[in-house]
Amino acid sequence: IRKITFNNLTTDVENIPSENTISVYPNPTHDLLIIQGVEPQVLRVYDLQGRLLINETSMQINVSTLNMGTYLLQIGTQVVRFIKQ
């Protein structure tokens, strides 16, 4: 990503190659979170207070032990928000 501009309620994103698309599903999830579109690497799940809860190298993460709520998934330098139901 070269540039992200936030203007009121619109977002302009420029120069994002299509091969950088990461899929994280299902979202919301009950037990298993699946990650596609990246090479296998360390994945980290954090709560909204920044506490590391899961450190995983599989492209499927079992989140069944987490309480219901919103969490952050770090994939390399990218962060994706997901909801555990």
C-alpha positions in Angstrom: 0.0 0.0 0.0 1.5 3.3 -1.0 -1.2 5.8 0.1 -4.3 5.8 2.2 -6.2 9.1 2.5 -9.0 9.6 4.9 -11.4 12.4 3.9 -14.5 12.8 6.1 -16.4 9.5 5.4 -14.6 8.5 2.2 -11.4 6.6 1.8 -9.1 6.8 -1.2 -6.7 3.9 -1.6 -4.2 4.0 -4.5 -1.7 1.5 -5.9 -2.8 -1.6 -4.2 -1.8 -4.7 -6.2 -4.6 -7.4 -6.3 -2.2 -10.1 -5.1 -2.1 -8.3 -1.7 -5.7 -9.4 -0.9 -6.0 -11.3 2.3 -9.2 -13.2 3.1 -10.2 -13.9 6.8 -13.4 -15.8 7.2 -16.0 -16.5 8.5 -16.3 -13.2 10.2 -18.0 -13.2 12.7 -16.9 -16.7 13.7 -17.7 -19.2 16.4 -14.7 -21.5 16.4 -12.4 -21.6 13.4 -10.9 -18.6 11.6 -9.5 -19.3 8.1 -6.8 -17.1 6.5 -6.1 -17.1 2.7 -4.1 -15.0 0.3 -0.7 -15.0 2.2 2.1 -17.4 2.6 2.1 -19.4 5.9 3.6 -17.2 8.6 3.1 -16.4 12.3 -0.4 -15.2 13.1 -1.2 -13.4 16.3 -4.5 -12.7 17.9 -4.8 -9.7 20.3 -7.7 -8.5 22.4 -8.6 -4.8 22.2 -6.3 -4.0 25.2 -3.3 -5.2 23.2 -2.8 -8.5 25.0 -1.4 -11.4 22.9 -3.9 -14.3 23.2 -2.9 -16.7 20.4 0.4 -17.2 18.5 -0.2 -19.6 15.6 1.6 -20.7 12.5 -1.3 -22.5 10.9 -3.5 -20.7 8.4 -6.5 -21.9 10.4 -6.9 -20.5 14.0 -9.1 -22.2 16.6 -10.7 -19.3 18.5 -13.4 -21.4 20.3 -11.7 -20.7 23.7 -12.0 -16.9 23.3 -14.9 -15.0 24.9 -17.4 -13.3 22.6 -16.1 -10.0 21.4 -13.9 -8.1 18.9 -10.3 -9.2 18.4 -7.4 -8.1 16.2 -5.5 -10.6 14.0 -2.0 -9.6 13.0 -0.8 -11.1 9.7 2.8 -9.9 9.1 2.5 -6.1 9.1 -1.3 -6.1 8.5 -4.0 -6.2 11.1 -7.6 -7.5 10.5 -10.5 -7.1 13.0 -12.7 -10.1 13.6 -15.7 -10.9 15.8 -16.0 -14.0 17.9 -19.6 -15.0 18.6 
